[in-house]
Amino acid sequence: MRTDSWWYCLDHSKVEPYYGCRSATRLGPYPTPEEAAHALELAAERNDTWDTDPRFNDPPEEDDADENNDKGWGLFG
């Protein structure tokens, strides 16, 4: 792992170098501190792109549209 990479810490809302908080609470790595500072904005943009991408937003199937549909999970239902 490169030690000259940067992360955005979600616990402290700040940019950190490689040796910082645990990875589970950070976004990154980013090549510069400036890019890491915009990690939340980049994540929001990516989420919007994913949410509006027709490849990942199929119309609900007929069974999915019925909220009272209780067919279970195959053998387990």
Secondary structure, DSSP 8 states (H G I E B T S, - for coil): --TT-EEEETTTTEEEESSSS-GGGEEEEESSHHHHHTHHHHHHHHHHHHHH-GGG-----HHHH-TT----SGGG-
